[in-house]
């Protein structure tokens, strides 16, 4: 990421249901993304629709457009793994970002060990890993901080310092996903500081400050500006709002306006 640049990643999840609708979302988002000067927009559609945003010819291009991302990848290079997609396959078609360790996958049994292998595979293939972390519940005693610390450390087990430039941390408190309201900006700021501290303990303060930290959890164009300015985040990982074209377009415009003032 460049100076004064934020990043907004749209996690489409298992939406939409048709190629026609997916094309509509991409087309309208691209039209606006090209006009943004301070925001990098990434779309992570379901695998059948990845070709709408992925292009090996444009991979890594510096223009303002919709960059290609996916919602998952497997850590093995090849073999008898029915239903899996390798990071090499994704890199070969022009994918640039891979979401790893999303809470919905962790809830289905994905472990920190598997997540750490995926982070390594993604970065070794030349892409950027968007590592999702976040506590499921909050307790008055603060045990959730230890839970989050251990989750981050385990998910980055043996991850080399030299590849930190290919890492983004997406902090998503599970209890805030799909909620009526996002986490308050003050609490977001506290958690951004905490995440950076955990990274700093392993890799160093200067290195930790360079790792972008995004927020995810009930983000929309109405609360994005406050979360950015008061929460000190580097952008957002957006779920359901990313396939709501009018709302997502307003969101990335807000992010770009705030980023321009940094």
Secondary structure, 3 states (H helix, E strand, C coil): CCCCCEEEEEECCCCCCCHHHHHHHHHHHHHHHCCCCCEEEEEECCHHHHHHCCCCCCCCCCCCCEEEEECCCECCCCCCCCCCCEHHHHHHCCCCEEEECCHHHHCCCCCHHHHHHHHHHHHHCCCEEEEEECCCCCCCCCHHHHHHHHHHHHHCCCCCHHHHHHEEEEECCHHHCCCCCCCCHHHHHHHHHHHHHHHHHHHCHHHHHHCEEEECCCCCCCCHHHHHHHHCCCEEEECHHHHCHHHHHHHHHHHHHHHCCC
